[in-house]
């Protein structure tokens, strides 16, 4: 009897533990409530010291581990939140009800995760954290944590965007609805199952597109969004344009380009989605196809190329070397300077301007940095601007006699860029001496 009683107690203990594990919290929304408590307190005072104390003590310090991870991933700070709260009162007032409504979606999210488990039995458990971020990301992942910026994820056409100067978020919100909350979270959840990294634009686009495609399978209906709408309407031209750049590491035309896109941002997501869909369609074992899509090593160029070949999305194939050479040819270069530098001739210390010449018409943007020897050798005082034909850029200098100077025209995302949207091919160092 004692043995039977012990076994029953052990079984009860195991069942209790399993029950607790099954009920373990997966979706965390308490950061949303904490943010609005801090927000209300900040709005009661114009004293910045008090405002920073409120956001720190009421939001950041008691926040979830998801909030801490999101802050690290997107470089969020108390100062940033206070600045945004003060600058965008109409926006915050309009987005508040949407963020609070997220709690009504948690059961649907949990149902979707269960459907994901049936679709992909190898699925590893992850946790979702709804936070209020600093308007830099609608969602990302950190290991087994899904991190959602609810202030972006819940924006829609009714959200007041009159205070925004950049068109990115107004464009995103125009196509969103509260129905997007569940698919967005599933997309990020799929990320927690994938390999790290992407070897190039193709690998990274497949990674993002895989999340969208698997999410569509889980939801059982087509996904909505600006890049889906635009992508479907322009797929043939996008297909060829993407091919020209897919083996580069240049993302600016395709990914994470909400503030710079000339048409629609994040079209690389759509291209990755389309290729994954083409891979899945003819598969005899759909479950195996899903497994191969999720477990693709996106950082392995050979594996990525094999995947695309098997998809049949580019039946004509490609010449990788020719594509890379063509991309390089489209990147602008610095031809030289007036007066000439990087030689034996010395400049006169009375020279006040330097003209940097490019091989083609440039768009807006510039970027300079000191050379290896630091600011003591940095001669630039201020930029003057582009010539009428946009093929040269003038800077004003401040020089001393018998001195060495150096600086670098640097390749930066917001630096010098050609009119058709290509960054400099490489940094261009400039060195000279004065008489």
MARDREN-956757 format. One line per field, with one value per residue: x, y, z of N, C-alpha, C in turn; residue number from 1. Coordinates in steps of 0.2 Angstrom, whole numbers. Each point is the difference from the previous one (the first is absolute). Last residue first. Example, Ala and Ser with C-alpha at 12.3 -4.5 7.8 and 13.67 -1.06 7.14 Angstrom:
BEGIN
n.xx = c(64  2)
n.yy = c(-11  -28)
n.zz = c(35  0)
ca.xx = c(4  -4)
ca.yy = c(6  6)
ca.zz = c(1  0)
c.xx = c(-4  4)
c.yy = c(5  6)
c.zz = c(3  0)
resi = c(2  1)
END
This chain:
BEGIN
n.xx = c(261  -17  -11  -16  -20  -24  -16  -22  -17  -17  -18  -21  -26  -25  -22  -4  13  22  14  14  -7  -12  6  27  28  19  22  20  25  24  25  24  18  11  -15  -27  -29  -28  -22  -24  -12  -16  -6  -10  -14  -23  -7  3  16  2  7  11  11  18  22  23  21  14  17  -2  -15  7  14  -8  -18  -24  -24  -25  -22  -26  -24  -19  3  15  14  23  23  11  15  5  12  7  9  12  28  22  21  10  8  16  10  4  -22  -24  -17  -9  -18  -17  -2  -10  -14  -19  -22  -25  -16  -8  14  0  -16  3  13  -9  -13  12  7  -16  -18  -24  -27  -22  -20  -9  -13  1  9  21  19  4  11  24  13  4  18  22  8  -3  -11  -23  -10  -23  -21  -23  -9  -2  -19  -21  -4  -7  -23  -13  4  2  7  -1  -2  18  17  -6  -5  18  7  -12  4  19  -3  -11  12  14  -8  -1  -9  -8  6  22  14  10  -7  -4  14  6  3  3  16  21  18  24  19  0  -10  -22  -6  -10  -21  -20  -12  -15  -22  -16  -15  -19  -18  -18  -22  1  12  -11  -13  11  12  -13  -18  -14  -4  -13  -10  2  17  22  13  11  20  20  10  12  22  16  11  19  20  8  12  23  16  6  15  21  7  -13  -9  -5  -19  -25  -21  -10  -13  -24  -14  -7  -19  -21  -9  -11  -23  -17  -7  -14  -23  -6  8  14  10  7  19  22  7  5  22  18  7  11  -3  -20  -20  -23  -13  -20  -17  -15  6  15  18  11  23  16  2  7  22  12  15  7  18  17  22  -3  -15  -20  -17  -9  16  9  -12  0  -14  -16  -8  -4  9  2  13  5  6  3  -5  -3  -18  -14  -22  -12  5  -9  -21  -2  3  -18  -15  6  -5  -22  -5  6  -10  -10  15  7  -8  11  11  -14  -7  15  7  -5  11  23  5  -1  18  26  21  7  5  21  19  4  9  23  14  4  7  8  9  -4  4  -1  -21  -14  3  -10  -23  -7  0  -16  -5  3  15  -7  -20  -4  20  11  -11  -3  18  5  -13  7  16  -7  -21  -23  -24  -18  2  12  -12  -13  12  6  -16  -2  16  -4  -14  9  14  -9  -6  8  -2  3  -3  -7  -12  6  14  -10  -9  15  6  -16  -1  16  -5  -14  9  11  -13  -7  15  3  -16  2  14  -7  -13)
n.yy = c(373  -21  -26  -24  -22  -17  -24  -16  -24  -15  -3  17  0  2  8  16  21  -4  3  6  -1  -14  -23  -2  2  21  18  11  13  17  17  16  23  24  21  1  -1  -7  -3  -8  -13  -11  -18  -11  -8  11  21  22  -1  -5  6  9  -7  2  -1  -16  -13  -20  -10  -2  -17  -26  -19  -15  14  13  4  4  1  6  6  1  -6  -3  -6  -7  -5  17  19  22  24  21  25  19  9  8  -11  -14  -24  -20  -23  -23  -16  -2  20  24  21  -4  -29  -27  -19  -16  -16  -17  -21  -17  -19  -19  -17  -15  -18  -18  -15  -16  -20  -17  -10  -16  -13  -8  -3  10  -5  -23  -13  -9  15  13  -10  -2  18  3  -13  8  18  3  9  -7  -25  -15  -9  4  -10  -23  -10  0  -16  -21  -3  -4  -18  -2  22  21  23  12  16  21  15  12  19  20  12  15  21  17  12  18  23  21  25  16  18  8  -3  4  -3  -23  -22  -25  -16  2  16  2  -18  -13  -17  -17  -14  5  18  -2  -11  12  11  -13  -5  17  5  -14  3  17  0  -12  12  17  -6  -9  15  13  -13  -25  -28  -24  -23  -17  0  -10  2  21  4  -7  14  19  -4  -3  19  9  -11  2  19  1  -10  12  18  -9  -16  -4  -7  -18  -19  -7  1  20  13  -2  14  22  1  -1  20  14  -6  7  23  12  8  22  15  14  13  23  4  1  20  18  -1  8  24  22  18  1  5  -7  -22  -16  -22  -15  -18  -17  -13  -15  -7  16  4  -20  -16  -25  -24  -28  -20  -18  10  22  16  18  23  22  22  22  15  -4  -19  -17  -26  -28  -27  -29  -26  -28  -28  -18  -19  -19  -8  13  3  1  18  21  5  9  23  14  4  17  22  7  8  22  22  18  15  20  23  21  13  14  21  18  15  24  16  4  15  23  11  3  10  -7  -23  -8  4  -15  -21  -2  0  -20  -20  -20  -16  -22  -22  1  3  -19  -16  4  -4  -21  -8  14  22  18  19  17  14  15  12  12  18  19  15  16  20  17  15  17  17  8  -14  -16  -19  -21  -18  -15  -17  -20  -17  -13  -18  -21  -16  -14  -19  -22  -21  -27  -29  -23  -16  -24  -21  -23  -8  -7  -21  -18  -5  -13  -23  -13  -5  -17  -22  -8  -8  -22  -17  -5  -14  -23  -11  -6  -19)
n.zz = c(-238  1  -4  -2  -6  1  -6  -4  0  -13  -16  2  -1  -12  -12  -19  -2  14  23  26  24  17  5  -2  -7  -3  -3  14  8  8  -1  9  0  -3  0  4  -4  -4  -19  -16  -22  -22  -22  -25  -17  -4  -12  7  21  27  26  22  26  20  11  -4  0  16  14  23  8  -5  -10  -18  -14  -1  -11  -15  -19  -12  -17  -21  -25  -24  -25  -10  4  19  17  19  10  18  13  9  -2  6  5  -20  -10  -12  -14  -5  1  5  -5  -15  -2  -4  -4  -6  -8  12  -2  -2  -9  -15  -7  13  -4  -17  4  11  -13  -13  10  3  -16  -5  -5  -10  12  24  18  9  20  5  0  19  18  -1  6  23  10  -3  13  26  19  5  3  5  10  -4  -20  -1  10  -12  -17  7  2  -19  -20  -23  -14  -14  9  13  -7  -7  17  8  -12  3  20  0  -10  12  16  -8  -2  15  -3  -21  -16  1  24  23  24  6  -3  5  -20  -25  -11  12  6  -7  -3  -22  -17  -11  -18  -23  1  6  -17  -13  10  1  -18  -1  16  7  11  21  17  12  19  19  15  15  14  9  -4  -4  9  17  19  0  -20  -4  11  -10  -16  8  8  -16  -10  10  -5  -22  -5  6  -14  -20  1  12  16  23  28  20  2  7  14  8  -15  -2  12  -8  -14  11  8  -15  -6  14  -1  -17  0  5  -20  -23  -18  3  14  -8  -9  15  9  -13  -7  14  16  20  13  -5  2  13  -4  -12  -15  14  20  16  1  8  23  12  -1  7  2  7  7  2  -11  -5  -21  -11  -10  -5  0  4  17  24  16  15  2  3  -4  -1  -2  -7  -8  -21  -21  -16  -13  -18  -7  20  15  -4  8  22  3  -3  18  15  -6  4  22  7  -5  13  10  -11  1  7  -16  -13  9  -1  -19  -4  13  -6  -18  3  11  -4  8  23  3  -8  12  18  -5  -4  19  12  -15  -21  -19  -10  10  24  10  1  17  21  2  5  21  15  15  18  -3  -17  3  19  6  -18  -10  14  3  -16  1  15  -6  -14  3  -3  7  1  -16  6  10  -13  -11  12  1  -19  -4  10  -10  -16  6  5  -13  -9  -5  4  25  11  3  -3  17  19  1  3  22  13  -3  12  22  4  -1  19  17  -1  6  22  9  -3  14  21  2)
ca.xx = c(7  0  4  4  6  3  4  5  2  4  3  6  5  5  -1  -5  -7  -1  -3  -1  6  -3  -6  -5  -6  -2  -7  -3  -7  -3  -7  -3  -4  4  6  6  7  4  5  4  0  5  -3  6  6  0  -1  -6  0  2  -6  -2  -1  -7  -4  -6  0  -6  2  5  -3  -5  3  3  5  7  3  7  3  7  4  1  -6  -1  -5  -7  0  -2  -3  1  -5  2  -5  -5  -5  -6  -4  1  -5  -2  -1  6  7  3  3  2  7  3  -2  6  5  3  7  4  2  -6  0  6  -2  -4  4  4  -4  -3  6  1  7  4  7  5  1  4  -3  -1  -7  -5  0  -3  -7  -4  -1  -5  -7  -1  -2  4  6  0  5  5  7  1  0  6  6  0  2  7  3  0  -1  -4  2  0  -6  -5  4  1  -6  -2  5  -2  -6  1  4  -5  -4  4  -2  0  6  -2  -7  -3  -3  4  1  -6  1  1  -2  -4  -5  -4  -7  -3  -2  4  6  -1  4  7  5  3  4  6  4  4  6  5  4  6  -1  -4  4  5  -4  -4  4  2  5  -1  2  5  -2  -5  -6  -3  -2  -6  -5  -2  -3  -6  -5  -2  -5  -6  -1  -3  -6  -4  -1  -5  -7  0  6  -2  4  2  7  5  2  4  7  4  1  6  6  2  3  6  5  1  3  7  1  1  -6  -1  -1  -6  -6  -1  -1  -6  -5  1  -6  2  3  6  7  1  7  2  5  -3  -2  -4  -2  -7  -4  0  -1  -8  -1  -5  0  -3  -5  -7  0  7  1  7  1  -6  -1  5  -1  2  7  -1  3  -2  0  -2  -5  3  -4  3  0  6  0  7  3  -3  3  7  0  -2  6  4  -3  2  7  1  -3  5  2  -6  -2  4  -5  -4  5  2  -5  -1  2  -4  -7  -1  1  -6  -6  -5  0  -1  -6  -6  0  -2  -7  -4  1  -5  3  -5  3  -1  0  7  4  -2  3  8  1  -1  7  1  -2  -4  2  6  0  -7  -2  5  0  -6  -1  4  -2  -6  3  3  7  5  5  -2  -4  4  4  -4  -2  6  1  -5  1  5  -4  -5  4  0  -2  0  -1  4  -2  5  -3  -4  4  3  -5  -2  5  0  -5  2  5  -4  -4  5  2  -6  0  6  -1  -5  3  4  -4)
ca.yy = c(3  7  4  5  2  6  4  4  6  -1  -6  0  3  -5  -4  -6  2  2  -5  1  4  7  -1  0  -4  -7  0  -5  -2  -6  -1  -6  -4  -6  -1  3  -2  5  -3  5  0  5  3  1  -5  -5  -7  0  5  -2  -4  5  -2  -1  5  2  7  1  0  5  6  3  4  -4  -5  1  -2  0  -3  1  -4  3  2  -2  4  0  -2  -7  -2  -8  -3  -6  -5  0  -3  5  0  6  5  3  7  4  0  -6  -2  -7  -2  6  6  4  0  7  0  6  4  5  6  4  4  5  5  4  4  6  5  3  0  6  0  2  -6  3  7  1  3  -5  -4  4  1  -7  0  5  -2  -6  2  -4  3  7  4  2  -2  3  8  2  -1  5  6  0  1  7  0  -6  -5  -7  -2  -4  -6  -4  -2  -5  -5  -3  -3  -7  -4  -3  -4  -7  -5  -7  -3  -3  -2  5  -4  2  7  3  7  5  -2  -6  0  6  -1  7  1  5  -3  -5  1  4  -4  -3  5  1  -6  -1  4  -2  -6  2  3  -4  -6  3  4  -5  -4  4  4  7  5  4  5  -3  4  -1  -7  -1  4  -5  -6  2  2  -7  -3  4  -1  -6  1  4  -4  -6  2  6  1  -1  3  7  1  0  -7  -3  2  -5  -7  0  2  -6  -4  3  -2  -8  -2  -2  -7  -4  0  -5  -6  0  0  -6  -5  1  -3  -7  -4  -6  3  -4  3  7  1  7  3  5  6  -1  6  1  -6  0  7  1  7  4  6  5  5  -3  -7  -1  -5  -3  -7  -3  -7  -2  1  7  2  6  6  6  6  6  4  7  5  1  7  1  -3  -1  1  -6  -6  -1  -2  -7  -4  0  -5  -6  -1  -1  -7  -5  -4  -3  -5  -6  -5  -4  -4  -5  -5  -3  -7  -4  0  -4  -7  -3  -1  -3  2  8  2  -2  4  7  -1  0  6  4  3  4  6  6  -1  -1  6  5  -2  1  7  1  -1  -7  -3  -5  -5  -4  -4  -3  -4  -5  -5  -3  -4  -6  -4  -4  -5  -6  0  2  5  5  5  5  4  5  6  5  3  5  6  4  4  6  6  5  7  5  7  0  6  5  6  1  2  6  5  0  3  7  3  1  5  6  2  2  7  5  0  4  7  3  1  6  6)
ca.zz = c(-1  -2  4  -3  4  -3  5  -4  3  5  -1  -2  4  2  7  0  -1  -7  -4  -7  -2  -1  -3  5  -2  3  -2  -4  2  -3  1  -3  4  1  -5  2  0  4  5  3  7  2  6  4  -1  5  -3  -3  -6  -7  -3  -4  -7  -1  4  -3  -2  -4  -7  0  -2  4  5  5  -2  1  6  1  6  0  5  7  4  7  4  -3  -6  -1  -6  -1  -4  -3  -3  5  -4  -1  6  3  -1  6  0  3  -4  0  6  1  -3  -2  3  3  -5  0  3  -2  6  2  -6  2  6  -2  -3  5  4  -4  -1  6  0  1  3  -4  -4  -6  -1  -7  0  0  -7  -5  2  -1  -7  -2  2  -4  -7  -4  0  -4  3  -5  2  6  0  -4  4  5  -3  -1  7  2  7  2  4  -3  -4  4  2  -6  -2  5  -2  -6  0  4  -5  -5  3  1  -6  2  5  6  -1  -5  -6  -6  -1  1  -3  6  7  1  -4  1  1  0  7  3  3  5  6  -1  -3  5  4  -3  -1  6  0  -6  2  -4  -6  -4  -2  -5  -6  -4  -5  -5  2  -2  5  -2  -4  -5  1  7  1  -4  4  5  -3  -3  6  3  -4  2  8  1  -3  5  6  -1  0  -5  -4  -7  -5  0  0  -6  -2  6  0  -5  4  4  -4  -3  5  2  -5  1  6  -2  -2  6  5  6  -3  -4  3  3  -5  -3  4  1  -3  -4  -6  -3  3  -3  -2  -1  5  4  -4  -6  -4  0  -2  -7  -3  -1  1  -4  2  -6  2  1  3  4  5  -1  3  2  -2  -5  -7  -1  -2  -4  4  -3  5  -3  4  1  3  7  3  3  6  0  -6  -4  2  -2  -7  0  2  -6  -5  3  -1  -7  -1  2  -5  -3  5  -1  -3  6  4  -4  1  7  0  -5  2  6  -2  -3  4  -4  -7  0  4  -4  -6  3  2  -6  -3  4  6  3  3  -4  -7  -3  1  -5  -6  1  -1  -7  -3  -1  -6  1  6  -2  -6  -1  6  3  -5  -1  6  -1  -5  3  5  -4  3  -6  2  5  -3  -4  5  4  -5  0  7  0  -4  4  6  -3  -2  5  -2  5  -3  -6  -4  1  1  -6  -6  1  -1  -7  -3  2  -3  -7  0  1  -6  -5  2  -2  -7  -2  2  -5  -6  0  0)
c.xx = c(2  7  -1  4  4  5  3  4  6  2  5  3  7  6  6  1  -5  -8  -2  -3  -1  5  -4  -7  -5  -6  -2  -7  -2  -8  -2  -8  -3  -3  4  6  5  7  3  5  5  0  6  -3  6  6  1  -2  -7  0  2  -6  -3  -1  -7  -3  -6  -1  -6  2  5  -1  -4  3  2  4  7  2  7  2  7  4  2  -7  -1  -4  -7  -1  -2  -4  1  -6  3  -6  -6  -6  -5  -4  2  -6  -3  -1  5  6  3  3  1  0  4  -2  6  5  2  7  5  2  -5  0  6  -2  -5  4  4  -4  -2  6  2  7  3  7  6  2  4  -3  -2  -7  -6  0  -4  -7  -3  -1  -6  -7  -1  -2  5  7  1  5  5  8  2  0  7  7  0  2  8  3  0  -2  -5  2  0  -6  -6  4  1  -6  -2  5  -2  -6  2  4  -5  -4  4  -2  -1  5  -3  -7  -3  -3  3  1  -6  1  1  -2  -6  -6  -4  -8  -4  -2  5  7  -1  3  7  6  3  5  7  4  4  6  5  5  6  -1  -4  3  4  -4  -3  5  3  6  -2  2  5  -3  -6  -7  -4  -3  -7  -6  -3  -4  -6  -5  -3  -6  -6  -2  -4  -8  -4  -1  -5  -7  0  7  -3  3  1  7  5  2  4  7  4  2  6  6  2  4  7  5  2  4  7  0  1  -7  -2  -2  -6  -7  -1  -2  -7  -6  -1  -6  2  2  6  7  2  7  2  5  -3  -2  -5  -2  -7  -5  0  -2  -7  0  -5  -2  -2  -5  -7  0  7  0  7  1  -7  -1  5  -1  1  7  -3  2  -3  0  0  -5  4  -4  2  0  6  1  7  4  -3  3  7  0  -1  7  4  -3  2  7  1  -3  5  2  -5  -2  4  -4  -3  5  2  -5  -1  2  -4  -7  -1  1  -6  -6  -7  -2  -2  -6  -6  0  -3  -7  -5  0  -6  3  -5  2  -1  0  7  4  -2  3  8  1  -1  7  2  -2  -4  2  6  0  -7  -4  5  1  -7  0  4  -2  -5  3  3  7  4  5  -2  -4  5  3  -4  -2  5  -1  -5  2  5  -3  -5  5  1  -2  0  0  4  -1  5  -3  -5  4  2  -5  -1  6  -1  -5  2  5  -3  -4  5  2  -6  -1  6  -1  -5  3  4)
c.yy = c(3  3  7  4  6  2  6  4  3  7  -2  -7  0  4  -4  -5  -6  2  2  -6  1  5  7  -1  -1  -3  -7  2  -5  -1  -7  -1  -6  -5  -6  -1  4  -3  6  -2  6  0  4  4  2  -5  -5  -7  -1  5  -2  -3  6  -2  -1  5  3  7  1  1  6  7  5  4  -4  -6  2  -2  1  -3  1  -4  4  3  -3  5  0  -2  -7  -2  -7  -3  -6  -6  -1  -3  5  1  6  5  2  7  3  -1  -7  -2  -8  5  6  6  4  0  8  -1  6  4  5  6  5  4  5  5  5  4  6  5  5  0  7  0  1  -6  3  7  1  3  -6  -4  4  1  -7  0  4  -3  -6  2  -4  3  6  4  2  -1  3  7  3  -1  6  6  0  1  7  0  -5  -5  -7  -3  -5  -6  -5  -4  -6  -6  -4  -4  -7  -5  -4  -5  -6  -5  -7  -3  -3  -2  5  -3  2  8  4  7  6  -1  -5  1  6  -1  7  0  6  -3  -5  2  3  -5  -3  5  1  -6  0  5  -1  -6  2  4  -4  -6  2  3  -6  -4  4  4  7  6  4  5  -3  4  -1  -7  -1  3  -5  -6  2  1  -6  -2  4  -1  -7  0  3  -4  -5  2  6  2  -1  2  7  0  0  -7  -3  2  -5  -7  0  0  -7  -4  3  -2  -7  -2  -2  -7  -4  1  -5  -7  0  0  -7  -5  2  -3  -7  -4  -5  4  -3  3  7  0  7  3  6  6  -2  6  1  -6  0  7  2  7  5  6  4  5  -3  -7  0  -6  -3  -6  -2  -7  -2  1  7  2  6  6  6  6  7  4  7  6  0  7  1  -3  -2  0  -6  -6  -1  -3  -7  -4  -1  -6  -7  -2  -2  -7  -6  -5  -4  -6  -7  -5  -3  -5  -6  -5  -4  -7  -5  -1  -4  -7  -3  -1  -2  2  7  2  -1  5  7  0  0  7  4  3  5  6  6  -1  -1  6  5  -2  1  7  1  -1  -7  -4  -6  -5  -4  -4  -3  -4  -6  -6  -4  -5  -6  -5  -4  -5  -7  0  2  5  6  6  5  4  5  6  5  3  6  6  4  4  5  6  5  7  5  8  1  6  6  7  2  2  7  6  1  4  8  3  1  6  6  2  2  7  5  1  4  7  3  1  6)
c.zz = c(6  0  -2  5  -4  5  -4  5  -4  3  6  0  -3  4  1  6  0  0  -7  -4  -8  -3  -1  -2  6  -3  1  -2  -5  3  -3  1  -5  5  3  -4  3  1  4  5  2  8  3  6  4  -1  5  -3  -4  -5  -7  -5  -4  -7  0  6  -1  -2  -4  -8  0  -2  4  6  6  -2  0  7  0  6  0  4  6  2  7  4  -3  -7  -1  -6  -1  -4  -3  -2  5  -4  -1  6  4  -1  6  0  4  -5  -1  6  2  6  -4  3  3  -5  0  4  -2  6  2  -5  1  6  -3  -4  5  4  -4  -1  6  -1  1  3  -5  -5  -5  -1  -7  0  1  -7  -6  1  -2  -8  -3  2  -4  -7  -5  0  -4  3  -5  2  6  0  -3  5  5  -3  -1  7  3  7  2  4  -3  -5  3  2  -6  -2  5  -2  -6  1  4  -4  -5  4  0  -5  0  4  6  -2  -5  -6  -7  -1  0  -3  5  8  2  -5  -1  1  1  7  3  3  6  6  -1  -2  6  3  -3  0  6  0  -6  1  -5  -7  -5  -4  -5  -6  -3  -5  -6  1  -4  5  -2  -5  -5  0  7  0  -4  4  5  -3  -3  6  2  -4  2  7  1  -3  5  6  -2  0  -4  -4  -7  -6  1  2  -5  -2  6  0  -5  4  4  -4  -2  5  2  -5  1  6  -1  -2  6  3  6  -2  -5  3  2  -5  -2  4  2  -3  -5  -6  -3  3  -2  -2  -2  5  4  -3  -5  -3  0  -2  -7  -3  -1  2  -4  4  -6  2  -1  3  3  5  -2  3  2  -2  -5  -8  -1  -1  -4  4  -4  5  -4  4  1  3  7  3  4  7  0  -7  -4  2  -3  -8  0  1  -6  -4  3  -2  -8  -1  2  -5  -3  4  -1  -2  5  4  -4  0  7  1  -4  3  6  -2  -4  5  -4  -7  -1  3  -4  -6  2  1  -7  -4  3  7  3  3  -4  -7  -3  0  -6  -7  0  -1  -7  -3  -1  -6  1  6  -1  -6  -1  6  3  -5  -1  6  -1  -6  2  5  -3  3  -6  2  5  -2  -4  5  3  -5  0  7  1  -4  3  5  -3  -1  5  -3  6  -3  -6  -5  1  1  -5  -6  1  -1  -8  -4  1  -4  -7  0  0  -6  -6  1  -2  -7  -2  2  -5  -6  0)
resi = c(435  434  433  432  431  430  429  428  427  426  425  424  423  422  421  420  419  418  417  416  415  414  413  412  411  410  409  408  407  406  405  404  403  402  401  400  399  398  397  396  395  394  393  392  391  390  389  388  387  386  385  384  383  382  381  380  379  378  377  376  375  374  373  372  371  370  369  368  367  366  365  364  363  362  361  360  359  358  357  356  355  354  353  352  351  350  349  348  347  346  345  344  343  342  341  340  339  338  337  336  335  334  333  332  331  330  329  328  327  326  325  324  323  322  321  320  319  318  317  316  315  314  313  312  311  310  309  308  307  306  305  304  303  302  301  300  299  298  297  296  295  294  293  292  291  290  289  288  287  286  285  284  283  282  281  280  279  278  277  276  275  274  273  272  271  270  269  268  267  266  265  264  263  262  261  260  259  258  257  256  255  254  253  252  251  250  249  248  247  246  245  244  243  242  241  240  239  238  237  236  235  234  233  232  231  230  229  228  227  226  225  224  223  222  221  220  219  218  217  216  215  214  213  212  211  210  209  208  207  206  205  204  203  202  201  200  199  198  197  196  195  194  193  192  191  190  189  188  187  186  185  184  183  182  181  180  179  178  177  176  175  174  173  172  171  170  169  168  167  166  165  164  163  162  161  160  159  158  157  156  155  154  153  152  151  150  149  148  147  146  145  144  143  142  141  140  139  138  137  136  135  134  133  132  131  130  129  128  127  126  125  124  123  122  121  120  119  118  117  116  115  114  113  112  111  110  109  108  107  106  105  104  103  102  101  100  99  98  97  96  95  94  93  92  91  90  89  88  87  86  85  84  83  82  81  80  79  78  77  76  75  74  73  72  71  70  69  68  67  66  65  64  63  62  61  60  59  58  57  56  55  54  53  52  51  50  49  48  47  46  45  44  43  42  41  40  39  38  37  36  35  34  33  32  31  30  29  28  27  26  25  24  23  22  21  20  19  18  17  16  15  14  13  12  11  10  9  8  7  6  5  4  3  2  1)
END
